[in-house]
Amino acid sequence: PLLTGGRVMRKFDGASLGARIKLLRDLRGMTLQQVADAAGIAKTHVWELENGRSVNPSVNVIWSLSEAFVVSPAMLLGLDDKAPAVSNVALKIAGIVDRELKRAIREHKDQTNA
């Protein structure tokens, strides 16, 4: 274990990350495709992470998944086990609204660049 800031850090555990991704996906009522679309990554990569087949995700992937699930990267990585103060229903709604806003912005940019 590593000692950082007075805390003992465990070695990164891809299986734990996968379990948290699955739990958050279930809590949010999202399909693999919805998570992939919200995070801007491939559906197969989400599945690989969820099932422990991919155990070395990039910082960008962790950041994107945390935004898709509306949690901190630390919570997603298991460094912060505190659940968000907002209810799961509110987080699910916030995630849907955020994804729809991002989609609308992308579509608007595509239309103005065409």
Secondary structure as GFF3:
##gff-version 3
##sequence-region A 1 114
A	DSSP	beta_strand	2	4	.	.	.	ID=ss1
A	DSSP	beta_strand	7	9	.	.	.	ID=ss2
A	DSSP	alpha_helix	14	28	.	.	.	ID=ss3
A	DSSP	alpha_helix	32	39	.	.	.	ID=ss4
A	DSSP	alpha_helix	43	50	.	.	.	ID=ss5
A	DSSP	alpha_helix	59	69	.	.	.	ID=ss6
A	DSSP	alpha_helix	73	77	.	.	.	ID=ss7
A	DSSP	alpha_helix	88	113	.	.	.	ID=ss8
###
